[in-house]
Amino acid sequence: MIAASLAIIATIAMGWFLNSAQAILVPIVLGALMAFLLDGISRGLERIPLYGRVPVGFRVAITSLVLFVLLIIGVAFFARNMEPVVRALPSYLENLSLLASQIAGRFDYEVEITWQSLNKLLFDSVNLNVIVRYTLNSLSYSAGYLIVVFLYAILFLLEKNVLRAKIGHIVEDAEAETNVWSTFDLITSQIGTYFTMKTLVNTVLGILCYVIFLLFGIEFAGFFALLTAIFNYIPYVGSWIAVALPMLFATGQFGLGWEVPVLLVLTGGVQMAIGYFWEPRLMGKSMNLSPVVVLISLAAWTAIWGLAGAILSVILTSGVMTVLGLFPSTRPIAILMTNTGEPPVEVLEGRRRDR
């Protein structure tokens, strides 16, 4: 009973600390993940005949520069498209309100007053200029934030080269040093593989959705495709949001024409094909988290770190599960967190032996 009480108190205290230190910890965690991504992409490009002969440091530098430029372009694209999207929002909502009134009228149900009140609230009480200005300022801040994250990523990549020597000086016993390095390798391999593959999957998903939106003539097609790729980092809930947002705008643009249901079938089909078939084959059992644990971790990390916590929830929980699996006293908890019931450390060690 005492142990359980102490565990609950420690969990609450840890949650409070993580929430209070969000401004410091989130860019560090994002920098570490960016380092994993850069390292994973660089190692993947080794298969290119000529590029594989380039020194590792120079190859990582090229990958970092290209990825940084792409992310800056993405932030600039968001900034350029956010203003017209927000300014077009009233007309879309007005179309949706008229459509809802027409549908309700067919069933002899009056909702016009409710929708008029909603329109008044949205159009008269909300200052769109303030929203646009706040959004653009946030995106400008995001550009500076991105520079800080990349700085952390570069420092982590540089630290990787001397980490083994540091561990050797800290841990004098050769066997203990091997265990420490193996533990670090297990965690980084798991997280790095997941984040790199997830980024690849989301990029392909965003491109496919962009093509579909273009074919249907959806306004702000690139904006919604980018949102789809970002929201797909969020487990379960993100894919539904990624489908719902374009559908709402498409309904406001086309009404209840044939375009909306066909668009829903195509985008939903792409999401299901990638999420339920290609992504599991590509990642295998890299996470091995129970769906219940994923949902609980999504709620917990979102409450602690907001949108960043929602995106990072699977990665952070997987790291916690792997650490718990290293110690006999906490291994049962790690096993309960898995999807297959196999101890996470044993699964990863078997995968390493297969390599």
Secondary structure, 3 states (H helix, E strand, C coil): CHHHHHHHHHHHHHHHHHHHCHHHHHHHHHHHHHHHHHHHHHHHHHHCCCHHHCCHHHHHHHHHHHHHHHHHHHHHHHHHHHHHHHHHHHHHHHHHHHHHHHHHHHCCCCCHHHHHHHHHHHHHCCCHHHHHHHHHHHHHHHHHHHHHHHHHHHHHHHHHHHHHHHHHHHCCCHHHHHHHHHHHHHHHHHHHHHHHHHHHHHHHHHHHHHHHHHHHCCCCHHHHHHHHHHHCCCCCHHHHHHHHHHHHHHHHHHCCCCHHHHHHHHHHHHHHHHHHHHHHHHHCCCCCECHHHHHHHHHHHHHHHHHHHHHHHHHHHHHHHHHHCCCCCCHHHHHHHECCCCCHHHHHHHHHHHC
